[in-house]
Amino acid sequence: MKITRLPLPRCSVGEGPVWDEGEQALYYIDILEKRVFRWDPASGDHRSWAVPAMIGSMALREQGGAIVSLPDGIHALDFESGEVTPFALFNPPDPATQLADGKVDRAGRFLFGTSHRQAKDPIGGLYTLGPDGSITQLDDGVTLGNGPCFSPDSLILYHADSMRQAIYAYDYDLARGTASNRRVFFDTTDYGPIPDGATIDADGNMWVAICEGGVVLCLSPAGEVKQVIEMPTKLPASCMFFGPDLDRLFVPSIDPSFLGREPAVGDGWCYVIDGLGVRGLPEPRYRG
């Protein structure tokens, strides 16, 4: 196994990676800098788009472009023009919450969490955006939503409440887009306080970044720790398999300067972990 810092710009809050198999390109965001990035590992081409407000997550669309989660709801991003337009907004938006991490299910819905802006009160939730543009709430009582992802058979949805150091599992009905039977899948207390972005490999194992813990964990489908990877930063923020064989793990991180802390030398950069001996799963596009 080898961890390498990638030749990409330093992020304030690097998050939300999405690998697109068709383009062989990796998309990711910087929450605080309000930007969406696209990186082509083969050519080295790197480009970015600005969005008008703090961004929580993004997903690529089947029809082209992307959707991005901004404080008042979901907006569409046109990659050609750079224009950002409202797509599905909360009416009215809640000024105490912000949209957080998201992922597309295999029926083409976009699932995303919401969080309390100061990460203090459990007033956020878990939502799904259907292909028709309708928003449906799946769960509530969330303080800081993170890391939605799905088992290979789509029968289980995972979603973390970072402030509770808990990753939850739900029974997921892909046909109906509903979640039920929430239970604790894994308590991250022993490894760090903030379970952040996550992804599932082809064997059903979860790879999750533990922000403030400085590690990426591999968890079995039974919630057992299979591997602990020490990162060059205390603040890894997410992970996503990428590359032609989906066998490289991309890990963005956070620069704690916005918290008034002096960053360590490894903070804010993007990393790749090679030689894990596993493969990820293709990420679907949003069908709306």
Summary of the structure (lengths in Angstrom):
residues: 288
radius of gyration: 17.0
end to end distance: 38.7
largest distance: 48.2
contacts: 1026
relative contact order: 0.17
helix: 2%
strand: 52%
